[in-house]
Amino acid sequence: MAAASDRLAQAVEAAIFGHMSIHTIHIRSENPDLLIEFDLPPGTHAVIGASPKSEVTLPLGGIPPFSCIIGRFHDGRLYLADLDHAISQRLDLPTTLLIPPYQFDVFHPEDEVEEIAEAAPPEVADVPPRVSGLSEKLKTVLARFTKPGSPRPPADAPPPQDPA
């Protein structure tokens, strides 16, 4: 009975979504032009990297052989993890995935192009360096050494003699 209901569910899914599953994910790069499609059913994960042994192979120079993991919890939510399976963040698609030196759009095939563009990471504002008391003390000490007109005699020079 369970096998029949599984086949029926698969047939309904195929009729509605065609060859793509509701679990299909796309990873796209515009520079260089690359589109990779893979299925990620609930309770599974895929290692992403340049190695042919990774489940999702990114055939680009400069990417580590095994870079990160995208997984799907049993309830359908997606996550990004490091290679030790430590979850670093939840993924809400569409999103942007950074694997230096590349940037990838990660999305469902049904997502609109505008939605993907909106999901780009915000620009990072220039933040001035934090001033600490230590840096102020260092400036004061350096100023003493670089102050013109007050040269210090060398440590091994003899003291000045009285002309008497």
Secondary structure, 3 states (H helix, E strand, C coil): CHHHHHHHHHHHHHHHHCCCCCCEEEEEEECCEEEEEEECCCCEEEEEECCCCCCEECCCCCCCCCCEEEEECCCCCEEEECCCCCEEEEECCCEEEEECCEEEEEECCCCCHHHHHHCCCCCCCCCCCCCCHHHHHHHHHHHHHHCCCCCCCCCCCCCCCCCC
